[in-house]
């Protein structure tokens, strides 16, 4: 089967979750015996990915006859013109008017609804994403498909497995952007509760963003044991996961939450909100997960204490979060389409 994947890829100036999705999905399709090509409108895109997937300019897709086209973000504008037997528009989340502004949100919704009508299938990255787009924006999806963990992460994890590691009971970890929507301040307020209770906890924050300085000032003001490690490469991030007893992230509107998958595979206990796309797969592992109301720091602190008191056994099946599974699920959904 010939498959076109339209969207961003990694460049010298761009990195992100959708690029991870595009490149890893293309590689997974190739591993399953299909022919996959990436199409992007990024001017500084490479001609081939590090894993050998061909990258072409988006406008060239008009001449590429294929069996299946999967498009994300603004590259989905090529959905009407690509000569594909079946066309999929993939939704990676939803627009937040408070974060993106009214004009940008309204324009994006008009674009997404137009592309949805030109597609044979609309797929969301979680039932939560599907629900929000339908109920809040009247943008319907036909299915939801779980994302995978990148090949790079899984390979780094396998290499790291060769070395034993000790997890300090009080070692906590957050990995992600430092932005208001991520609710990192709720984690810090839980740290205040833990400190007042006399617990010995240390939080490492990996990542950066517009809220970095504000969060650092807040931590210093309250005398919290927090290390701001900044942005790190994949190999280093795996090391942080493996040394941490509990991973915590409290964004209540997370569309999917790939860092939860990474933490799970790394053997961390997980504290998360009661809403968000991550609840759909974390609910399968109740012994490893505690869900809490992030606006209640006492409840969040109690969840941290419960998980930090014990080691987690190795995760039994890392293949459960492979991109091969994601690719198979998309092909399964494409076999049906809309009625």
Steps between C-alpha positions, in 0.01 A plus 500: 500500500624850414451744787551877509543673836458877489623716787808631678827311539805569714728775373775713645239745628190286559428217738176385658243231555345510153841466333564200725165357391566553128851356491432204728173412328670503159778276634244264655313467170829415325578240766158347431587465132337812354652788305475828693612848396491819708378828349564830677493872426802575722767674295788361708374140501755228419459285188505185710449428871772337715308173461500520122147627432475716188386861561347699215360850465131512579401639160640187335227290656265610220682258268542214745228241449466301820266267684486701821577859602525604866522872568560709813490869585521756218644249250148356496417775250631260235232244582266630224766469227705190582396208275449244777245221509426580865578819692534536878510821700672431835408717800775537760302714742266794515527878513477682831363850451672626816838378372471561126269801486156536347609588145752217463262248657209602276715491184645160594155354561374618162807342338461170688130472418573561132777237494280258693237521225766434235632195685370145492581457866581722799701331776579645844792408725268416791134467589547818705622695194213354301245601765625859545511566125149362460331656803678836508566563131261265314792340319421131467752216500450145379746326733772552756841335475759480778842648423826313545827575674779600262750244377779722636353489850451121496854445374644736764300315764633162385857629516440644846362166622854362492586710804342465843348813651387602848182704536489724803156476669464878492607550138229669292511595132317725256588501128342750263443862406499762771185683396185603684289231333723227644410597861851445637418744780253243634787255544697764690205566733488126575872522577421769761255259668761222500761735646270614781426136582871437548549277197831475316414555135693641208338602170695514174344702219626417150398746227466871449247758388354843569421422865850382589614811689168543681502140621863528614418814701202325660718202598767721657242706686360189668834327550403195294741225403462543126760470225429669168704288259397678180458332163676166462572251223311171480779288649523726805122511547491120519754523783277743691200268467697198621629683808160637606254320724197707394417688180243777536324720246175684573361655180126414523448547125790293364387362161707182533811535716795311350718573804265282706573211262874563533479510880292183507749308284787631715351353817385819673191535711274764346293782646266664249172695482162329489433637151699491177587248232750323726223361722393265219816291514622572854174357636630161383780517763333595832789366708738747334277808481326747730264761358446823689332838480790731418319796656509314832869493604426279801344235277791520255750472785319194636522335157875570488551354848307184411714425195836610637474245780559204269699392196318411179576169328639515144234581243388169346445592132678794341370396160154607613600858422684442171427699186442172317185466713404858408550426130292182519219684681493771231485239226219324684305826532564584133351169400164622623470874435181695528165343436 
